[in-house]
Amino acid sequence: MTRTIERRVILVCGPAGSGKTETVRLFLESLGLTFPKRPRDITVLMRVQKDDNSRNLGIASAGEEPEIVRKNLRFMNDYNWDVVVCAAKSQGVTTNEVRKFADSARAELIPVLTPKVAAHEIEAAQRRIAQKIATYVW
C-alpha cells in the first residue's frame, strides 16, 4: 500500500564550507545514485522508489549564490515534484528564497543543519545528516 505525502522541501543549510553539497551527494549515494564530482553541484529531478513507495525527487545542491538558488527552484517548479532537497546558507537571501519556494508550493519545510565540525569528524557527521535526510523523503 502506498502512503500519500504532502510536498516537502528539505533545506540542507549551514555556513559556507560546511559540507552541504557533499551531504546531499552522500544522501544520493544512500539511494544507490552517484554523480560525478565535477561539476560540483547537482540539479536534477528524478523518480525514486523504496518498497511500494515512489517519489518525484528534486535535488538542487548549489546553495551559496542567490541567483543560482532561484534558478534551481524555478527548474523544480516546472515539474511535478513531491520532495525537493536543496542547499542554502543557514541564513540570508538563499534561505529566504527556499522558504518562499516552500510557502508558494504549500510544502512542508524541513531544515537540516550541516554545522562546521572538526576535520576528523566531517565524514561521519555528513553521513549521519544524509541518513536523516532519507528519513524525510519517505
N, C-alpha and C positions, 0 to 999 in steps of 0.2 A: 504494500500500500504506500503510495506516495503522499507525503505530507506537504501541504501548501505553506509557503512562507511569504511574508511581505518582502518588499525590496529592502536590501541592506547595503549601506556604504561602510566599508571597513577602512578607517583612516589610520594608516601607519604613520605616526608622527614622531618627530624628535628633532633635535638640533642638527645643523649641517654636520655631516661626517659621522652620524650615529649609527649608520648601517641600515637605513630604511630600505634602499634598493636591494641590498644583499638579503635582508629578511624576507622581502617579497619573493626573491629568487628561491630561497630555501622553502618557502611555502609552496611554490610551484613544483619544486622537486618532490615534496611530500605527496603531490598528486601524480607523480610519475612524469612530469613535464620538465624539459630543460630548454634553455635558451642560451645562445652564445653570450659570452661575457662582453663582447663589443659588437654593436654599440651597447653601452652600459644599461641604459634604461629600456623598459619594456612597455609597450602599449599594444594590447591585444584584447579581443573579445572571443570567447570560445565556449563550447558546450562541454561541461564536465559531468561525470556521473559517479555516484557512490551507491552501491547496492541498487535499490529501486528508485533512488532519487537522482534527478539531474537538474543542473542549473546553467543558466547563461551567465558566465563569469567574465567580468571585465577586469583587466589589470592595467594600471597606469602608475608606473613606479617613479617617474620623474616628478620630484616634489619641491625643487629648490626655486624654480622660476615661475612667477605668477602666470605669465602668458602661456607657458607650456602646460601648466596645470589646467588652465581654462580650455586650451585646445584639446587636451586629452579628454576632459569631461564632456566637451561638445561631441567628440567622436562617440563616446559611450551613449549619449542621448540620441544618436541617430539609429540606435539598435535596441532591440528588446533585451534588456539585461535584468537579471534577478539580484545579483550581488556584484558590487564593484569593490575591488581592493585597490586603494590608491595611497600614494605617499605625499606628505606635505610637511613643511616645517611645523614645529609644535605650536607656533603662534604666528599671527600676522596675516598677510594677504593670502598666502597659499591655503592656509587652514580655513580662512573665511570663504574662499572660493568653493572648497569642498563642502562646507556647511550649507552654502546657498544651493549647491547642486543637490544635496540630500533633501533639503527642505522643498525645493521645487519638484522633486520626484516623489515626495511624501515617503521617503525611505528612512528607515531606522539608521541613525549614525552611530557607529561603534568605534570610538577612538582606542587605538592600541599604541602605547608609548614605546619607543626604542631609545632608552636612556644611554648616555655615554657610560661605558664601563671600562675597567682596566683591560689592557690589551690581552692578557691571558684568559679573560672571561668573555670576550666578544663572541666567539663562535657558539659557545654554549647558550649565551643569552639570546642570540639570534635564532637558534633552533627552538628554544622554548617559546619565543614570540611567534615563530612560524607555525608551531603546533597550535597555539592559541587562536591564530587567525583561522586555521582549518576548522576549528570547532564552531566558529561563527558562520561559516559558509553553509553548513548543513543544518 
